Amino acid sequence: MKLQREVLGELFQIAVGVILASIGLKAFLLPNGFLDGGVTGIAILISRLLPVNISVLLFVLSLPFLALAYYTVSKRILIKSTFSILALSIMIHFENFSIITDDKLLISIFGGLFLGMGIGLSIRNGAVLDGSEILGVFLNDRFGISIGRIILIFNVVLFALTALTLSVETALYSTLTYLVTAKVIDSMIKGFEDFIGLRVISGKTEAIKEKLVNEMGVGVTLYKGAGGYGKEGEQKEMEIIDTIINRMDIRKIHNIIDEVDHKAFVVEYDVNDIKGGVLRKYLEKNKKRKMGSIKA
């Protein structure tokens, strides 16, 4: 029952994110011919050049990236991403806002603001609204290129094509929209690519470790430790779990820990830089390899 409520809560927040993103598109960007980055921007650009409905284009162009996601991210993320992209396409098709402003600066800022809030809220709940993020994860897994750099290159090419096919002014305002969107997303989720560290202290370390390794595929390090002098007095020796995960799956990690030991003491800490390891293995579908734990 608790898990069902959590899933429903995630889907509700993704739905709110879809609504916010569709407001940014239909109330600001689309009526004024502005683009966003990623697959959404490609769909808008094609709809400006060809008589094809933007909502159809958005979903069709996302299909190759969703197919890529089948081999790249977890099944849960794939399902929620498919739902969110389809919902966004439907919302864009049926929503009909009157133009709020014709000020190009306001259009860029507020269009990017609503779009960024929608995308950020979706990502926080384990879904993406744009296939370029999935492409970023895939190329990062294969070649080790930063996700942020991949998305940046993707959008530089897109806005260059916009300048050539539409106008330089449209490309510049669309770039501003993209920068606002990216900043808002970063503010909401502290970066799509960000990792955080988790330190878990529990009397059920072995069970938690097994779930983290087998269900999430994350690497863990075990430290020898001893309890302090809390209410229960000095404790016997125990093992402390230390792991690094993507922020995108923080909610699922907490759910796993709560299932085993709801009294577990969990500390989150920021990770400024990472190198090597098995940090992204948990994103890959059906790769439930047992990853060796290191005891210190």
NUKOLBA-708817 format. One record per residue: residue in one letter; y, z, x of N, C-alpha, C, O in turn. Coordinates in steps of 0.2 Angstrom, whole numbers, padded with zeros to 4 digits, always signed. Example, Ala and Ser with C-alpha at 12.3 -4.5 7.8 and 13.67 -1.06 7.14 Angstrom:
<nufis>
a-0028+0039+0066-0022+0039+0062-0016+0039+0066-0017+0042+0071/s-0011+0035+0064-0005+0036+0068+0000+0039+0064+0006+0040+0067/
</nufis>
This chain:
<nufis>
m-0006+0000+0004+0000+0000+0000+0006+0000+0004+0011-0004+0003/k+0006+0004+0010+0012+0005+0014+0013-0002+0018+0019-0004+0018/l+0008-0005+0020+0008-0012+0023+0011-0017+0018+0015-0021+0020/q+0009-0017+0012+0011-0022+0007+0019-0021+0006+0022-0026+0005/r+0021-0015+0006+0028-0013+0005+0032-0016+0011+0037-0019+0010/e+0029-0015+0017+0033-0018+0023+0033-0025+0023+0038-0028+0025/v+0027-0029+0021+0027-0036+0021+0032-0038+0016+0036-0043+0017/l+0033-0035+0010+0037-0037+0005+0044-0036+0007+0049-0040+0005/g+0046-0030+0011+0052-0029+0013+0054-0035+0018+0060-0037+0018/e+0050-0037+0022+0051-0042+0027+0053-0049+0024+0058-0052+0025/l+0049-0050+0018+0050-0056+0015+0057-0056+0011+0060-0061+0011/f+0058-0050+0008+0065-0050+0005+0071-0051+0010+0075-0054+0008/q+0070-0048+0016+0076-0049+0021+0076-0056+0023+0081-0059+0024/i+0070-0059+0024+0070-0066+0026+0073-0070+0020+0077-0075+0021/a+0072-0069+0014+0075-0072+0008+0083-0071+0008+0086-0076+0007/v+0085-0065+0010+0092-0064+0010+0095-0068+0016+0101-0071+0015/g+0091-0069+0022+0094-0073+0027+0094-0080+0025+0099-0084+0027/v+0089-0083+0021+0089-0090+0019+0096-0091+0015+0099-0096+0015/i+0097-0086+0010+0103-0087+0006+0109-0087+0010+0114-0091+0009/l+0110-0083+0015+0116-0082+0019+0117-0089+0023+0122-0092+0024/a+0111-0091+0026+0111-0098+0030+0113-0104+0025+0117-0108+0027/s+0111-0104+0019+0112-0109+0015+0120-0109+0012+0123-0114+0011/i+0122-0103+0012+0130-0102+0010+0134-0105+0016+0138-0109+0015/g+0132-0104+0022+0135-0106+0028+0135-0114+0028+0140-0117+0030/l+0129-0117+0026+0129-0124+0026+0132-0127+0020+0136-0132+0021/k+0131-0125+0014+0133-0129+0008+0140-0127+0007+0144-0131+0004/a+0143-0121+0008+0150-0119+0007+0155-0121+0012+0161-0121+0011/f+0152-0122+0018+0157-0123+0024+0155-0130+0027+0159-0134+0028/l+0149-0130+0030+0148-0135+0035+0147-0142+0032+0150-0147+0034/l+0142-0143+0027+0140-0149+0025+0146-0153+0021+0147-0159+0022/p+0150-0149+0016+0155-0153+0013+0160-0156+0017+0164-0160+0016/n+0161-0153+0024+0166-0155+0028+0164-0159+0034+0167-0160+0039/g+0157-0161+0034+0154-0165+0039+0153-0162+0046+0153-0165+0051/f+0153-0155+0046+0152-0152+0052+0144-0151+0053+0140-0151+0049/l+0142-0150+0060+0135-0150+0062+0134-0143+0064+0139-0139+0067/d+0128-0141+0064+0126-0135+0068+0121-0137+0073+0120-0143+0074/g+0119-0133+0077+0114-0135+0083+0107-0135+0080+0106-0134+0074/g+0102-0137+0085+0095-0137+0083+0093-0143+0078+0096-0148+0077/v+0087-0141+0075+0085-0146+0070+0089-0147+0064+0090-0152+0061/t+0093-0142+0062+0097-0142+0056+0103-0147+0058+0105-0151+0054/g+0105-0147+0064+0111-0151+0066+0108-0159+0066+0112-0163+0064/i+0102-0160+0069+0099-0167+0068+0099-0169+0061+0100-0175+0060/a+0096-0165+0057+0096-0167+0050+0103-0169+0047+0103-0174+0043/i+0108-0165+0048+0114-0166+0046+0117-0173+0049+0120-0177+0045/l+0116-0174+0055+0118-0180+0059+0115-0186+0055+0118-0191+0054/i+0108-0186+0054+0105-0192+0051+0107-0193+0044+0108-0198+0042/s+0108-0187+0040+0111-0188+0034+0118-0191+0033+0120-0194+0028/r+0122-0190+0039+0128-0193+0039+0128-0201+0040+0132-0205+0038/l+0122-0203+0044+0122-0210+0046+0117-0214+0041+0118-0220+0040/l+0113-0210+0037+0108-0214+0033+0108-0210+0026+0110-0204+0026/p+0107-0214+0021+0107-0211+0014+0101-0207+0012+0097-0209+0008/v+0100-0202+0016+0094-0198+0015+0096-0191+0013+0100-0188+0017/n+0093-0188+0009+0095-0181+0007+0093-0176+0012+0088-0176+0016/i+0099-0172+0014+0098-0167+0019+0093-0162+0018+0089-0160+0023/s+0091-0160+0012+0086-0155+0011+0079-0158+0013+0075-0154+0016/v+0078-0164+0011+0072-0167+0013+0071-0168+0021+0066-0167+0024/l+0077-0170+0024+0077-0171+0031+0075-0165+0035+0071-0165+0040/l+0078-0159+0032+0077-0153+0036+0070-0151+0036+0068-0149+0041/f+0067-0152+0030+0060-0150+0030+0055-0154+0034+0051-0152+0038/v+0056-0161+0033+0052-0166+0037+0053-0165+0044+0048-0166+0048/l+0059-0165+0047+0060-0164+0054+0058-0158+0057+0056-0157+0063/s+0057-0153+0053+0054-0146+0055+0046-0146+0056+0044-0142+0059/l+0043-0151+0052+0036-0151+0052+0033-0152+0059+0028-0148+0061/p+0035-0156+0064+0032-0157+0070+0033-0150+0074+0028-0148+0078/f+0039-0146+0073+0039-0140+0076+0035-0135+0073+0033-0130+0077/l+0034-0135+0067+0029-0130+0064+0022-0132+0066+0018-0127+0067/a+0020-0138+0067+0014-0140+0070+0013-0137+0077+0008-0135+0079/l+0019-0138+0081+0019-0135+0088+0018-0127+0087+0015-0124+0092/a+0021-0124+0082+0020-0117+0082+0013-0115+0080+0011-0109+0082/y+0009-0119+0078+0002-0117+0076-0002-0116+0083-0006-0112+0083/y+0001-0119+0088-0002-0118+0095+0002-0113+0099-0001-0111+0105/t+0007-0111+0097+0012-0107+0101+0013-0100+0099+0012-0095+0103/v+0014-0099+0092+0016-0092+0090+0010-0089+0086+0005-0093+0084/s+0011-0083+0084+0005-0080+0080+0005-0083+0073+0010-0086+0070/k+0000-0082+0069-0001-0085+0063+0004-0082+0058+0006-0086+0053/r+0005-0076+0059+0010-0072+0054+0017-0075+0055+0020-0076+0050/i+0019-0076+0061+0026-0079+0062+0026-0086+0059+0031-0089+0056/l+0021-0090+0060+0020-0097+0058+0021-0097+0050+0025-0101+0047/i+0017-0093+0047+0017-0093+0039+0024-0091+0037+0027-0094+0032/k+0027-0086+0040+0034-0084+0037+0039-0089+0039+0044-0090+0035/s+0039-0092+0045+0043-0098+0047+0043-0104+0042+0048-0106+0040/t+0037-0105+0040+0036-0111+0035+0039-0109+0029+0042-0113+0026/f+0038-0103+0026+0041-0101+0020+0049-0101+0021+0052-0103+0016/s+0051-0099+0026+0059-0098+0027+0062-0105+0027+0067-0106+0024/i+0059-0110+0031+0062-0116+0031+0061-0120+0025+0066-0124+0023/l+0055-0119+0021+0055-0123+0015+0060-0120+0010+0063-0123+0006/a+0061-0113+0010+0065-0110+0005+0073-0112+0007+0077-0113+0002/l+0074-0113+0013+0081-0115+0015+0082-0122+0012+0087-0124+0010/s+0077-0127+0013+0078-0134+0011+0079-0134+0003+0083-0138+0001/i+0075-0130+0000+0076-0129-0008+0083-0127-0010+0086-0129-0014/m+0085-0121-0006+0092-0119-0008+0097-0124-0007+0102-0124-0011/i+0097-0127-0001+0102-0132+0001+0102-0138-0005+0107-0140-0006/h+0096-0140-0007+0096-0145-0012+0099-0143-0019+0102-0147-0022/f+0098-0137-0021+0100-0134-0028+0107-0131-0028+0110-0131-0033/e+0109-0128-0022+0115-0125-0022+0121-0130-0022+0121-0135-0020/n+0126-0128-0026+0132-0132-0027+0139-0128-0027+0141-0126-0032/f+0141-0127-0021+0147-0123-0020+0153-0128-0020+0153-0133-0017/s+0159-0125-0022+0165-0129-0022+0168-0128-0015+0166-0122-0012/i+0171-0132-0012+0174-0132-0005+0179-0126-0005+0184-0125-0009/i+0178-0121-0001+0182-0115+0000+0188-0116+0003+0193-0113+0001/t+0188-0120+0009+0194-0121+0013+0193-0128+0016+0188-0130+0017/d+0199-0131+0018+0199-0137+0022+0201-0136+0029+0203-0141+0032/d+0203-0130+0030+0205-0128+0037+0199-0129+0042+0194-0125+0041/k+0199-0133+0047+0193-0134+0051+0191-0129+0055+0185-0128+0057/l+0196-0125+0057+0195-0119+0061+0191-0114+0057+0186-0111+0060/l+0193-0112+0051+0190-0108+0047+0183-0110+0045+0178-0106+0045/i+0182-0116+0044+0175-0119+0042+0171-0118+0048+0165-0116+0047/s+0173-0119+0054+0168-0118+0060+0167-0111+0061+0161-0109+0062/i+0171-0106+0060+0170-0099+0061+0166-0096+0056+0161-0093+0057/f+0168-0097+0050+0164-0094+0044+0158-0098+0043+0153-0094+0041/g+0157-0104+0044+0151-0108+0043+0146-0105+0048+0140-0103+0047/g+0148-0104+0054+0144-0101+0060+0142-0094+0058+0137-0092+0060/l+0147-0090+0055+0146-0083+0054+0140-0082+0049+0135-0078+0050/f+0140-0086+0043+0135-0085+0038+0129-0088+0041+0123-0085+0040/l+0129-0093+0044+0123-0096+0047+0119-0092+0052+0113-0091+0052/g+0124-0089+0056+0121-0084+0061+0118-0078+0058+0113-0076+0061/m+0121-0075+0053+0118-0069+0050+0112-0071+0047+0107-0067+0047/g+0111-0077+0043+0105-0079+0040+0099-0080+0045+0094-0077+0044/i+0101-0083+0051+0096-0084+0056+0094-0078+0059+0088-0077+0060/g+0099-0074+0061+0097-0067+0064+0093-0063+0060+0089-0060+0062/l+0095-0062+0053+0091-0058+0049+0084-0061+0048+0079-0057+0048/s+0083-0067+0048+0076-0070+0048+0072-0069+0054+0066-0067+0054/i+0075-0069+0060+0072-0068+0066+0070-0061+0067+0064-0059+0070/r+0074-0056+0065+0073-0049+0065+0066-0047+0061+0063-0042+0062/n+0065-0052+0056+0059-0050+0052+0053-0055+0054+0049-0056+0049/g+0053-0058+0059+0048-0062+0062+0047-0069+0059+0042-0072+0058/a+0053-0072+0058+0053-0079+0056+0059-0083+0059+0063-0080+0061/v+0058-0090+0059+0063-0094+0062+0065-0099+0057+0061-0101+0053/l+0072-0101+0057+0074-0106+0052+0076-0112+0056+0078-0117+0052/d+0074-0112+0062+0076-0119+0066+0070-0120+0071+0068-0115+0075/g+0067-0126+0071+0062-0127+0075+0063-0127+0083+0059-0127+0087/s+0070-0128+0085+0072-0128+0092+0070-0121+0095+0068-0121+0101/e+0069-0116+0091+0067-0109+0094+0060-0110+0096+0058-0107+0101/i+0056-0113+0092+0049-0113+0093+0048-0118+0099+0043-0116+0103/l+0051-0123+0099+0051-0128+0105+0053-0124+0112+0049-0125+0117/g+0058-0119+0111+0060-0115+0117+0054-0111+0119+0053-0110+0125/v+0051-0108+0114+0045-0103+0116+0039-0107+0119+0036-0105+0124/f+0038-0113+0116+0032-0117+0119+0034-0119+0126+0029-0119+0131/l+0040-0122+0128+0041-0124+0134+0042-0119+0139+0040-0119+0145/n+0044-0113+0137+0044-0107+0141+0037-0105+0143+0036-0103+0149/d+0032-0105+0138+0025-0103+0140+0023-0108+0145+0019-0106+0150/r+0024-0115+0144+0021-0120+0149+0024-0120+0156+0021-0121+0161/f+0031-0120+0156+0035-0121+0162+0039-0116+0164+0042-0116+0170/g+0040-0110+0160+0043-0104+0163+0051-0105+0162+0055-0101+0165/i+0053-0110+0158+0060-0111+0157+0063-0107+0152+0060-0105+0147/s+0069-0104+0153+0072-0099+0149+0073-0102+0142+0075-0108+0141/i+0071-0099+0137+0072-0101+0130+0079-0103+0128+0081-0108+0125/g+0084-0098+0131+0091-0100+0130+0093-0106+0133+0097-0110+0130/r+0091-0108+0139+0092-0114+0142+0090-0120+0139+0093-0125+0138/i+0084-0119+0136+0081-0125+0132+0085-0127+0126+0086-0133+0125/i+0087-0122+0122+0091-0123+0116+0097-0125+0118+0100-0130+0114/l+0100-0123+0124+0107-0126+0126+0107-0133+0127+0111-0137+0125/i+0102-0135+0131+0101-0142+0133+0100-0146+0127+0102-0152+0126/f+0095-0144+0122+0094-0147+0116+0100-0149+0112+0101-0154+0110/n+0105-0144+0112+0111-0144+0108+0116-0148+0112+0120-0152+0109/v+0116-0148+0118+0121-0152+0122+0120-0160+0121+0124-0164+0120/v+0113-0162+0121+0111-0169+0119+0113-0170+0112+0116-0176+0111/l+0112-0166+0107+0114-0167+0100+0121-0168+0099+0123-0173+0096/f+0126-0164+0102+0133-0164+0102+0136-0170+0105+0141-0173+0103/a+0132-0172+0111+0134-0179+0114+0133-0185+0110+0137-0189+0109/l+0127-0185+0106+0126-0190+0101+0131-0190+0096+0133-0195+0093/t+0133-0184+0093+0138-0183+0088+0144-0186+0090+0147-0190+0086/a+0146-0185+0096+0153-0188+0099+0152-0195+0099+0157-0199+0098/l+0147-0198+0101+0146-0205+0101+0145-0209+0094+0148-0214+0093/t+0142-0206+0090+0141-0209+0083+0146-0207+0078+0147-0211+0073/l+0149-0201+0078+0154-0199+0073+0160-0199+0076+0164-0204+0076/s+0162-0193+0079+0169-0193+0082+0169-0187+0087+0165-0182+0086/v+0173-0187+0092+0173-0182+0097+0176-0175+0094+0173-0170+0095/e+0180-0176+0089+0183-0170+0085+0177-0167+0082+0177-0160+0082/t+0173-0170+0078+0168-0167+0074+0163-0164+0079+0160-0158+0078/a+0162-0167+0085+0157-0164+0090+0160-0158+0093+0156-0153+0094/l+0167-0157+0094+0170-0151+0096+0170-0146+0091+0168-0140+0093/y+0171-0147+0085+0171-0142+0080+0164-0140+0079+0163-0134+0078/s+0159-0144+0079+0152-0142+0078+0150-0138+0084+0146-0133+0083/t+0152-0139+0090+0151-0135+0096+0153-0128+0095+0150-0123+0096/l+0159-0127+0092+0162-0121+0090+0158-0117+0085+0157-0111+0086/t+0156-0121+0080+0151-0118+0075+0145-0115+0078+0143-0110+0077/y+0142-0119+0083+0136-0117+0086+0137-0111+0090+0133-0106+0090/l+0143-0110+0094+0144-0105+0098+0145-0098+0094+0143-0093+0096/v+0148-0099+0088+0149-0093+0084+0142-0091+0081+0141-0085+0081/t+0138-0096+0079+0132-0095+0076+0127-0091+0081+0124-0086+0080/a+0128-0093+0088+0124-0090+0093+0126-0083+0094+0122-0079+0095/k+0132-0082+0094+0135-0075+0095+0133-0070+0090+0131-0065+0091/v+0133-0073+0084+0132-0068+0078+0124-0067+0078+0122-0061+0077/i+0120-0072+0080+0113-0071+0081+0111-0065+0086+0108-0061+0085/d+0115-0066+0092+0114-0062+0097+0116-0055+0095+0113-0050+0097/s+0121-0054+0091+0124-0047+0089+0119-0044+0085+0118-0038+0085/m+0116-0048+0080+0111-0045+0075+0104-0043+0078+0101-0038+0076/i+0102-0047+0083+0095-0046+0086+0095-0044+0093+0090-0044+0096/k+0101-0044+0096+0102-0043+0103+0098-0048+0107+0095-0047+0113/g+0098-0054+0105+0095-0060+0109+0088-0061+0107+0083-0057+0106/f+0087-0068+0105+0080-0070+0103+0075-0069+0108+0069-0068+0107/e+0077-0070+0114+0072-0070+0120+0072-0063+0123+0068-0061+0128/d+0076-0058+0121+0076-0051+0124+0070-0048+0123+0066-0048+0118/f+0068-0044+0128+0062-0040+0128+0064-0032+0129+0070-0031+0131/i+0060-0028+0126+0062-0021+0127+0055-0018+0129+0050-0020+0128/g+0056-0012+0132+0050-0008+0134+0049-0003+0129+0053+0000+0126/l+0043-0001+0129+0040+0004+0124+0036+0009+0128+0032+0007+0132/r+0037+0016+0128+0033+0021+0131+0030+0025+0125+0034+0028+0121/v+0024+0025+0125+0021+0029+0119+0017+0035+0122+0012+0034+0126/i+0018+0041+0119+0015+0047+0120+0011+0049+0114+0014+0051+0109/s+0004+0050+0115+0000+0051+0109-0006+0054+0111-0009+0053+0116/g-0009+0058+0106-0016+0061+0107-0021+0056+0106-0027+0057+0107/k-0019+0050+0104-0024+0045+0102-0022+0038+0106-0022+0033+0104/t-0021+0039+0113-0019+0034+0117-0024+0028+0117-0022+0022+0117/e-0031+0030+0118-0036+0024+0118-0036+0020+0112-0036+0014+0113/a-0035+0023+0106-0035+0019+0100-0029+0014+0099-0029+0008+0097/i-0023+0017+0101-0017+0013+0101-0017+0007+0106-0015+0002+0105/k-0020+0009+0112-0020+0004+0117-0025-0002+0115-0023-0008+0116/e-0030+0000+0112-0035-0006+0110-0032-0010+0105-0033-0016+0105/k-0028-0007+0100-0024-0011+0095-0019-0016+0098-0018-0021+0096/l-0015-0013+0103-0010-0017+0106-0013-0023+0110-0010-0028+0110/v-0018-0021+0113-0021-0027+0117-0025-0032+0113-0024-0038+0114/n-0029-0030+0108-0033-0034+0104-0029-0038+0099-0031-0043+0097/e-0025-0034+0095-0021-0037+0090-0015-0040+0092-0013-0046+0089/m-0011-0038+0096-0005-0041+0098-0006-0045+0105-0001-0049+0106/g-0011-0043+0109-0012-0047+0115-0007-0045+0121-0006-0049+0125/v-0003-0039+0120+0002-0037+0125-0002-0034+0131-0007-0031+0130/g+0001-0034+0137-0002-0031+0142+0001-0023+0142+0006-0022+0140/v-0003-0019+0144-0001-0012+0144-0003-0009+0151-0007-0011+0155/t+0001-0004+0153+0000+0000+0159-0001+0007+0157+0003+0010+0152/l-0005+0011+0159-0007+0018+0158-0005+0022+0164-0007+0021+0169/y-0001+0028+0162+0001+0032+0167-0002+0039+0165-0003+0041+0159/k-0004+0043+0170-0007+0050+0169-0001+0054+0168+0004+0054+0172/g-0001+0058+0163+0004+0063+0162+0002+0070+0159-0004+0070+0158/a+0006+0074+0158+0004+0081+0155+0009+0083+0150+0015+0081+0151/g+0007+0086+0145+0012+0088+0139+0017+0094+0142+0016+0097+0147/g+0022+0094+0138+0028+0099+0140+0026+0106+0137+0021+0108+0135/y+0032+0109+0135+0032+0116+0133+0035+0116+0126+0040+0120+0125/g+0032+0112+0121+0035+0111+0114+0032+0117+0110+0030+0122+0112/k+0032+0116+0103+0030+0121+0099+0022+0123+0100+0020+0128+0099/e+0019+0118+0103+0011+0119+0104+0010+0122+0111+0004+0123+0112/g+0015+0123+0115+0014+0126+0121+0012+0120+0126+0012+0114+0124/e+0010+0122+0132+0008+0118+0137+0002+0114+0135-0003+0116+0133/q+0002+0107+0136-0003+0103+0134-0007+0100+0140-0005+0101+0146/k-0013+0098+0138-0018+0096+0143-0016+0089+0146-0011+0086+0143/e-0019+0086+0151-0017+0080+0153-0018+0074+0148-0023+0075+0144/m-0014+0069+0148-0015+0063+0144-0013+0057+0147-0010+0057+0153/e-0014+0051+0144-0012+0045+0147-0006+0043+0143-0006+0043+0136/i-0001+0040+0146+0005+0037+0143+0005+0030+0143+0004+0027+0148/i+0006+0027+0137+0006+0019+0137+0013+0017+0139+0018+0019+0136/d+0013+0012+0143+0020+0008+0144+0019+0001+0143+0014-0002+0146/t+0023-0002+0139+0022-0010+0138+0029-0013+0137+0034-0009+0136/i+0029-0019+0138+0035-0023+0137+0034-0028+0131+0029-0032+0132/i+0038-0029+0126+0037-0033+0121+0043-0037+0119+0049-0035+0121/n+0042-0043+0115+0048-0046+0112+0051-0042+0106+0047-0040+0102/r+0057-0042+0106+0061-0039+0100+0058-0041+0093+0058-0038+0088/m+0056-0048+0093+0054-0051+0087+0048-0047+0084+0048-0047+0078/d+0044-0044+0088+0038-0041+0085+0039-0033+0085+0033-0030+0085/i+0045-0030+0086+0045-0023+0087+0043-0020+0080+0040-0014+0081/r+0044-0022+0074+0042-0019+0068+0034-0019+0068+0032-0014+0066/k+0031-0025+0070+0024-0025+0069+0021-0020+0074+0016-0016+0072/i+0024-0019+0080+0021-0014+0085+0022-0007+0082+0017-0003+0083/h+0027-0005+0079+0028+0001+0076+0023+0002+0070+0020+0008+0070/n+0022-0003+0066+0017-0002+0061+0010-0001+0064+0006+0004+0061/i+0008-0004+0069+0002-0003+0073+0001+0004+0075-0004+0008+0074/i+0006+0007+0078+0006+0013+0081+0006+0019+0075+0002+0023+0076/d+0010+0017+0070+0009+0022+0064+0003+0022+0061+0000+0028+0059/e-0001+0017+0061-0008+0017+0058-0012+0021+0062-0017+0024+0058/v-0012+0022+0068-0016+0026+0072-0014+0033+0073-0018+0038+0072/d-0007+0034+0074-0005+0041+0075+0003+0041+0073+0007+0039+0077/h+0004+0043+0067+0011+0043+0064+0015+0048+0068+0022+0048+0067/k+0012+0052+0071+0016+0058+0075+0017+0056+0082+0020+0060+0086/a+0015+0050+0084+0016+0047+0091+0023+0047+0093+0028+0046+0089/f+0025+0049+0099+0032+0049+0102+0033+0043+0105+0030+0041+0110/v+0038+0039+0103+0039+0032+0105+0046+0032+0108+0051+0033+0104/v+0047+0029+0114+0053+0028+0117+0054+0021+0118+0050+0018+0121/e+0060+0018+0116+0062+0011+0117+0067+0011+0123+0072+0015+0123/y+0067+0006+0127+0072+0006+0132+0073-0002+0134+0069-0006+0133/d+0079-0003+0136+0081-0010+0137+0078-0013+0144+0077-0009+0148/v+0076-0019+0144+0074-0022+0150+0078-0028+0152+0080-0032+0148/n+0081-0027+0157+0087-0032+0160+0084-0038+0163+0087-0043+0162/d+0078-0037+0166+0075-0043+0169+0068-0043+0170+0065-0037+0170/i+0064-0048+0169+0057-0048+0170+0054-0054+0174+0058-0059+0175/k+0049-0053+0177+0046-0058+0181+0038-0057+0181+0036-0052+0182/g+0035-0063+0179+0027-0063+0180+0024-0059+0174+0028-0058+0169/g+0018-0057+0175+0015-0053+0169+0012-0057+0164+0011-0063+0164/v+0011-0054+0158+0008-0057+0152+0012-0056+0146+0009-0055+0141/l+0018-0056+0147+0023-0054+0142+0022-0059+0136+0024-0057+0130/r+0021-0065+0137+0021-0070+0131+0014-0072+0128+0013-0076+0124/k+0009-0069+0131+0002-0070+0129+0001-0069+0122-0003-0072+0118/y+0005-0063+0119+0004-0061+0112+0006-0066+0107+0004-0066+0101/l+0010-0071+0110+0013-0076+0105+0008-0082+0104+0008-0085+0099/e+0003-0082+0108-0002-0088+0107-0007-0086+0102-0010-0080+0102/k-0009-0091+0099-0013-0090+0093-0021-0089+0095-0023-0093+0100/n-0024-0084+0093-0031-0083+0094-0033-0082+0101-0039-0083+0103/k-0028-0080+0105-0030-0078+0112-0030-0071+0113-0026-0067+0115/k-0036-0068+0111-0037-0061+0111-0041-0059+0117-0046-0056+0116/r-0038-0060+0122-0041-0059+0129-0040-0051+0130-0035-0049+0129/k-0045-0048+0133-0044-0041+0135-0040-0041+0142-0042-0044+0147/m-0034-0038+0142-0030-0038+0148-0031-0032+0151-0030-0026+0148/g-0032-0032+0157-0034-0026+0161-0028-0021+0161-0022-0023+0162/s-0029-0015+0160-0024-0010+0160-0024-0007+0167-0029-0007+0171/i-0018-0005+0169-0017-0002+0176-0016+0005+0175-0011+0007+0172/k-0020+0009+0179-0019+0016+0178-0015+0019+0185-0017+0017+0190/a-0010+0023+0183-0006+0025+0189-0007+0033+0189-0004+0036+0194/
</nufis>
